[in-house]
Amino acid sequence: MKKVILGTTALVAASAVAAGSASAAEAIKLDLGGYLQSSFVVADYDKGDQLPTDVRHEGEVHFTGSTVLDNGLEFGVNIQLEAYTAGDQIDETYMFVQGSFGRVNVGSENSAAYLMHYASPDPVIAWSLNDPNAEAAGFTTPSTAPTEQSDADKITYFTPRFSGFQFGASYTPDSDKETGGAADASDPILNEGARDEAYSIAVNYTNTFNEVSVKASAGYDILTSSTADDIEEISLGAQFGVAGFTFGGAWKRTENDSGINDRQRDDYNVGVTYGQGPWQVGVQYARVELDDAVDGTLDAVVVGGNYVLGPGITAFGGVQFFNGEDALVGASGSEDATVFFVGTALSF
């Protein structure tokens, strides 16, 4: 049973007093930001009818704003609009409040375990092998970040950071539902569907010891279901940086992947980057192992680099190699792909 926590005379009166005391604060004003990544691609697939050349775009326009009240609480909003026609035109939209107690997100945003996850460093913009914006066409997307909950509407709390440690937790009433979906965001949940409530807990750690930076994370997500076995994701990751080098790796196990009973999936990635001033180069390796009625593996490597041309303007280039076996071959039946790419990323 839902508890009514607002509406009594006392609470209404208290709200009025709080509003009056916050009158010196400025109203929220939205800032415009975002990014656009464009790539020219030359690719070779061993099977299928893919064209050898392509142009890839990925971008979003972000509307963000916040204000700090007289009592020190900061309230803000984040709305992310896809910069191209997409089925999910509004990618994420949520509000937040933060203060000495930590931070709370409410709305369509990723889970705590996703937001707090560390993985191997990305050697090149857009074309990394951990939850990338672009990759060889048709192959499964490697990612050690927990992605099953995606942007379903949820409440997430992050503690302040203590001695390098921070904890987070998310509660999702219905992991089928996202703001801007088929049902209006104000509609009550009438039918929970295949996926019901979801929960996420996570911890990460950041610190520096004698000029060596250390980052590590661990997370656990569970999506309950009334029609199938629960989906569970366990993720671990770490990064180390010293003298311009960054090393890292991560692992994620998904039980009942994509809601398919008894399907187990493991994602791995490792990599290293080196950079000085405006440039960075690196290499990253990813592997996916699928254990199901039809097994499959995917191995991928990306080698590339970035060069900052100016404020918010970065040129990048590199090459990807994909090899899929059994269930994880490309959608057109390709087992191998080599993809060369050059491009420019704009942030604003």
Backbone torsions as a table, in degrees:
resi	resn	phi	psi	omega
1	MET	NA	131.9	179.3
2	LYS	-74.8	138.0	179.1
3	LYS	-93.3	134.7	176.3
4	VAL	-83.8	113.7	-175.2
5	ILE	-108.9	-4.4	178.8
6	LEU	-128.5	156.9	172.0
7	GLY	117.6	-16.2	178.8
8	THR	-72.5	158.3	-178.0
9	THR	-59.9	-39.2	-178.0
10	ALA	-64.7	-42.9	-178.8
11	LEU	-68.9	-38.9	177.7
12	VAL	-62.4	-41.9	178.9
13	ALA	-64.8	-41.6	179.1
14	ALA	-63.0	-39.5	178.8
15	SER	-63.1	-39.3	-179.6
16	ALA	-65.1	-40.5	178.2
17	VAL	-64.3	-43.7	179.2
18	ALA	-61.8	-41.3	179.9
19	ALA	-63.0	-39.4	179.8
20	GLY	-65.9	-38.5	-178.6
21	SER	-71.4	-18.3	-177.9
22	ALA	-97.6	12.4	-172.6
23	SER	-66.1	-21.2	-179.9
24	ALA	-75.3	-16.3	-179.9
25	ALA	-73.8	151.6	178.5
26	GLU	-83.0	147.9	174.9
27	ALA	-66.2	153.4	-179.9
28	ILE	-65.7	131.0	174.8
29	LYS	-119.6	130.4	-175.6
30	LEU	-79.4	135.7	170.9
31	ASP	-101.8	153.0	179.6
32	LEU	-106.4	130.0	178.5
33	GLY	-150.4	-166.9	177.6
34	GLY	137.3	-159.8	-177.9
35	TYR	-157.2	159.9	172.4
36	LEU	-143.5	126.5	-179.8
37	GLN	-120.2	121.1	-179.5
38	SER	-121.8	134.1	-177.3
39	SER	-132.0	140.8	167.7
40	PHE	-100.9	129.5	-169.3
41	VAL	-121.3	135.6	168.1
42	VAL	-122.0	118.5	-171.2
43	ALA	-130.0	154.9	175.4
44	ASP	-130.6	115.1	176.0
45	TYR	-109.6	137.7	-175.2
46	ASP	-74.1	-17.4	177.5
47	LYS	-143.2	166.7	176.7
48	GLY	93.9	-179.9	-174.7
49	ASP	-116.3	28.8	177.9
50	GLN	-66.4	141.1	175.2
51	LEU	-68.3	147.4	-177.5
52	PRO	-72.8	-18.3	178.8
53	THR	-123.9	155.6	-176.1
54	ASP	-160.7	160.2	170.8
55	VAL	-123.4	125.0	-179.0
56	ARG	-111.6	140.0	175.7
57	HIS	-127.4	144.4	169.5
58	GLU	-148.4	131.3	180.0
59	GLY	-167.3	160.3	177.3
60	GLU	-144.9	151.0	172.1
61	VAL	-111.2	125.4	-175.5
62	HIS	-109.1	130.4	173.9
63	PHE	-108.6	111.5	-175.5
64	THR	-130.8	152.8	177.2
65	GLY	-171.7	157.2	178.2
66	SER	-158.1	164.6	174.6
67	THR	-145.7	150.7	179.4
68	VAL	-110.2	123.1	178.8
69	LEU	-77.0	168.6	-179.2
70	ASP	-62.8	-26.2	179.8
71	ASN	-83.8	3.1	176.2
72	GLY	94.6	-9.2	178.4
73	LEU	-73.9	136.0	176.4
74	GLU	-107.9	126.7	175.4
75	PHE	-112.4	140.2	-178.7
76	GLY	-152.3	173.4	-177.4
77	VAL	-139.5	149.0	178.0
78	ASN	-142.0	117.6	179.4
79	ILE	-126.2	124.5	-174.2
80	GLN	-117.6	116.7	-177.8
81	LEU	-103.9	127.3	175.7
82	GLU	-62.0	139.6	-176.4
83	ALA	-87.0	10.7	178.8
84	TYR	-150.0	164.5	-179.8
85	THR	-64.9	126.3	-177.3
86	ALA	-147.7	157.1	178.1
87	GLY	-63.8	-31.4	177.8
88	ASP	-110.2	75.9	-170.9
89	GLN	-62.5	-39.3	172.8
90	ILE	-96.7	109.4	-173.7
91	ASP	-70.3	-56.9	-179.1
92	GLU	-140.3	146.3	175.2
93	THR	-152.2	120.7	-177.3
94	TYR	-156.1	162.1	171.2
95	MET	-113.6	163.5	178.7
96	PHE	-145.8	157.8	170.6
97	VAL	-136.9	136.9	-179.4
98	GLN	-144.4	153.0	-179.7
99	GLY	-168.6	-156.4	-179.0
100	SER	-64.9	-20.1	179.4
101	PHE	-78.9	-14.5	-174.7
102	GLY	123.6	-144.9	-176.6
103	ARG	-142.5	143.2	175.8
104	VAL	-125.7	126.3	171.4
105	ASN	-103.0	139.9	176.1
106	VAL	-133.8	117.9	176.9
107	GLY	138.5	-156.0	-175.5
108	SER	-87.1	97.7	-178.0
109	GLU	-154.4	160.4	-179.7
110	ASN	-67.5	166.5	-175.5
111	SER	-74.1	167.4	178.4
112	ALA	-59.6	-42.9	-178.3
113	ALA	-64.0	-34.6	177.0
114	TYR	-68.7	-49.3	-174.1
115	LEU	-68.0	-25.4	-176.8
116	MET	-100.0	4.1	-173.7
117	HIS	-77.8	138.6	170.7
118	TYR	-113.1	144.0	179.6
119	ALA	-140.6	-171.6	177.6
120	SER	-64.0	149.3	-177.8
121	PRO	-66.7	145.0	178.9
122	ASP	-82.3	120.8	-178.8
123	PRO	-76.1	-19.9	-175.3
124	VAL	-150.3	142.9	-179.5
125	ILE	-62.8	141.9	172.7
126	ALA	75.1	-37.2	-170.5
127	TRP	-106.3	28.4	177.4
128	SER	-69.9	174.5	179.5
129	LEU	-112.1	25.4	172.9
130	ASN	-131.9	100.0	-178.9
131	ASP	56.4	56.5	-172.2
132	PRO	-76.7	161.6	171.6
133	ASN	-87.5	-19.7	179.2
134	ALA	-147.9	149.5	-179.2
135	GLU	-166.7	177.7	175.5
136	ALA	-57.2	132.2	-172.8
137	ALA	-67.1	137.7	171.0
138	GLY	91.7	-19.4	-178.9
139	PHE	-86.2	156.9	177.0
140	THR	-62.6	151.7	-177.7
141	THR	-89.8	116.5	177.9
142	PRO	-73.3	139.9	177.0
143	SER	-164.7	126.8	173.5
144	THR	-90.3	-4.7	176.0
145	ALA	-80.4	139.5	178.1
146	PRO	-65.3	118.2	-173.3
147	THR	-120.4	-2.8	-174.4
148	GLU	-65.7	-36.1	178.7
149	GLN	-74.6	-29.0	-179.5
150	SER	51.2	-134.6	-174.2
151	ASP	-101.5	21.4	176.6
152	ALA	-53.9	144.9	-176.2
153	ASP	-61.3	130.0	-174.8
154	LYS	-153.0	170.2	171.7
155	ILE	-115.0	129.2	-178.3
156	THR	-129.7	135.6	178.0
157	TYR	-120.2	135.0	174.7
158	PHE	-120.3	131.9	176.2
159	THR	-75.5	163.8	165.9
160	PRO	-62.8	163.2	179.4
161	ARG	-87.9	127.6	-179.4
162	PHE	-118.2	119.3	177.3
163	SER	50.2	37.1	178.6
164	GLY	93.4	-14.8	-176.6
165	PHE	-97.4	142.8	172.2
166	GLN	-138.5	142.8	179.9
167	PHE	-118.7	150.7	178.4
168	GLY	-145.0	155.8	178.5
169	ALA	-151.8	144.1	179.0
170	SER	-127.8	146.1	171.2
171	TYR	-127.0	126.1	-179.8
172	THR	-117.5	112.0	-178.1
173	PRO	-61.1	-37.1	-179.9
174	ASP	-148.8	108.0	-174.6
175	SER	-78.5	4.3	168.8
176	ASP	-84.2	-20.9	-164.9
177	LYS	-104.5	133.8	177.2
178	GLU	-138.4	141.7	175.8
179	THR	-52.2	132.8	-179.5
180	GLY	88.3	6.3	179.2
181	GLY	-81.8	-161.0	-176.1
182	ALA	-62.6	-38.6	178.3
183	ALA	-92.1	149.6	177.8
184	ASP	-64.3	145.2	-176.3
185	ALA	-63.3	-22.0	-179.1
186	SER	-89.6	-4.7	-179.7
187	ASP	-69.1	144.8	172.0
188	PRO	-71.0	159.8	177.6
189	ILE	-79.8	107.4	-178.0
190	LEU	-95.1	-34.0	-178.4
191	ASN	-140.8	113.0	-173.8
192	GLU	-69.4	-21.9	176.7
193	GLY	74.9	-158.7	-174.5
194	ALA	-68.2	-31.2	-178.6
195	ARG	-114.6	131.7	-177.6
196	ASP	-106.8	-134.1	-178.2
197	GLU	-66.8	153.2	177.0
198	ALA	-136.6	150.5	-178.3
199	TYR	-136.0	148.7	178.7
200	SER	-143.4	135.3	172.6
201	ILE	-131.4	147.1	-176.1
202	ALA	-157.0	158.4	173.4
203	VAL	-143.9	142.4	169.7
204	ASN	-138.4	168.3	-173.4
205	TYR	-142.4	133.1	175.6
206	THR	-135.6	139.1	178.5
207	ASN	-167.1	171.3	176.9
208	THR	-133.4	131.1	179.8
209	PHE	-126.3	113.1	177.9
210	ASN	49.8	50.5	177.0
211	GLU	69.6	12.0	173.4
212	VAL	-106.1	115.6	179.5
213	SER	-85.5	142.1	-178.2
214	VAL	-129.8	130.7	174.7
215	LYS	-135.7	135.7	179.5
216	ALA	-148.7	153.3	-177.5
217	SER	-150.1	155.7	172.9
218	ALA	-146.7	140.9	-178.2
219	GLY	-148.8	157.5	177.9
220	TYR	-143.0	124.9	176.0
221	ASP	-120.2	142.4	173.2
222	ILE	-137.5	131.0	176.8
223	LEU	-113.8	113.5	-178.9
224	THR	-79.3	155.6	-177.0
225	SER	-145.2	142.3	177.0
226	SER	-93.7	-8.2	-176.1
227	THR	-119.8	-7.5	-178.8
228	ALA	-152.9	177.8	176.6
229	ASP	-67.7	152.9	179.3
230	ASP	-64.1	146.3	174.7
231	ILE	-92.9	129.6	179.4
232	GLU	-125.9	139.4	176.9
233	GLU	-128.9	127.0	174.5
234	ILE	-117.1	129.4	-176.1
235	SER	-133.5	141.3	176.1
236	LEU	-136.2	145.0	178.0
237	GLY	-161.1	159.5	179.3
238	ALA	-156.5	151.3	174.9
239	GLN	-138.5	146.1	176.8
240	PHE	-134.8	135.2	180.0
241	GLY	-128.1	137.2	177.7
242	VAL	-159.7	133.3	172.6
243	ALA	52.0	41.4	178.1
244	GLY	89.3	-13.4	177.7
245	PHE	-93.7	143.0	171.1
246	THR	-130.2	124.1	178.9
247	PHE	-114.1	150.8	177.0
248	GLY	-172.2	169.0	177.0
249	GLY	-163.7	163.3	-179.8
250	ALA	-157.6	162.1	179.8
251	TRP	-145.7	143.4	174.1
252	LYS	-139.8	135.0	172.0
253	ARG	-114.3	131.9	177.2
254	THR	-117.5	120.6	175.1
255	GLU	-94.9	134.2	-175.8
256	ASN	59.5	48.9	-177.3
257	ASP	-50.8	133.1	179.1
258	SER	58.2	22.6	178.8
259	GLY	80.1	10.3	179.4
260	ILE	-93.4	117.6	-176.0
261	ASN	-56.4	134.6	174.8
262	ASP	69.3	9.3	174.2
263	ARG	-87.3	120.6	178.9
264	GLN	-111.8	131.8	-179.4
265	ARG	-128.7	134.5	174.9
266	ASP	-119.4	129.9	175.8
267	ASP	-116.1	136.7	178.2
268	TYR	-132.3	151.0	165.0
269	ASN	-152.6	147.3	174.5
270	VAL	-140.0	153.2	179.5
271	GLY	-173.9	170.8	178.3
272	VAL	-146.4	141.5	174.1
273	THR	-130.3	156.6	174.3
274	TYR	-138.5	132.8	-179.1
275	GLY	-149.5	148.9	174.4
276	GLN	-142.0	130.9	179.0
277	GLY	60.6	-127.9	-173.5
278	PRO	-83.6	-5.4	-173.1
279	TRP	-118.5	155.9	178.0
280	GLN	-150.4	140.9	174.6
281	VAL	-133.1	159.8	179.2
282	GLY	-177.9	177.7	178.6
283	VAL	-139.3	146.2	-178.4
284	GLN	-143.1	139.6	178.8
285	TYR	-123.1	139.2	178.0
286	ALA	-133.8	148.5	177.1
287	ARG	-139.2	141.1	174.9
288	VAL	-125.2	131.2	176.8
289	GLU	-122.1	125.5	-178.5
290	LEU	-114.4	124.9	-179.4
291	ASP	-115.9	103.8	-174.3
292	ASP	-151.2	-169.7	174.7
293	ALA	-55.9	-35.6	172.2
294	VAL	-118.5	112.0	-178.4
295	ASP	-75.9	168.9	176.5
296	GLY	-168.5	156.0	175.2
297	THR	-136.7	153.5	174.8
298	LEU	-137.7	130.0	173.3
299	ASP	-120.1	135.5	-178.2
300	ALA	-143.2	145.5	177.7
301	VAL	-135.2	138.8	171.7
302	VAL	-128.9	135.9	175.9
303	VAL	-125.8	128.1	-177.5
304	GLY	-174.4	-171.9	-179.3
305	GLY	-163.1	167.9	179.8
306	ASN	-128.1	152.1	173.7
307	TYR	-139.5	122.7	-179.1
308	VAL	-79.4	113.7	-179.4
309	LEU	-83.0	-27.4	-177.9
310	GLY	-179.9	-179.7	-178.7
311	PRO	-56.7	117.1	177.5
312	GLY	76.4	9.5	-178.4
313	ILE	-128.6	117.0	-176.8
314	THR	-130.4	127.8	173.8
315	ALA	-92.4	145.5	-179.2
316	PHE	-145.8	162.5	177.6
317	GLY	-169.3	161.3	179.5
318	GLY	169.3	-165.7	-178.8
319	VAL	-143.8	141.5	175.1
320	GLN	-115.9	145.9	172.9
321	PHE	-125.5	125.9	179.0
322	PHE	-120.1	138.8	173.6
323	ASN	-138.6	117.6	179.7
324	GLY	-115.0	148.1	178.4
325	GLU	-132.2	145.6	176.3
326	ASP	56.4	-119.0	-173.0
327	ALA	-69.5	-14.9	-174.8
328	LEU	-109.1	27.2	169.1
329	VAL	-72.5	167.8	179.2
330	GLY	-64.0	162.0	-176.9
331	ALA	-59.9	-28.3	-179.9
332	SER	-93.6	6.0	-179.1
333	GLY	96.9	1.4	179.4
334	SER	-69.0	134.7	175.2
335	GLU	-98.4	-28.0	-178.4
336	ASP	-129.8	146.4	176.2
337	ALA	-148.8	140.7	172.9
338	THR	-124.2	125.2	-172.5
339	VAL	-127.7	115.8	172.4
340	PHE	-96.9	140.3	-177.9
341	PHE	-147.2	145.9	170.3
342	VAL	-136.6	148.9	-177.8
343	GLY	-171.9	-176.1	179.8
344	THR	-134.8	135.7	176.6
345	ALA	-113.0	129.4	176.9
346	LEU	-113.2	133.4	172.4
347	SER	-121.1	142.2	-174.7
348	PHE	-146.2	NA	NA
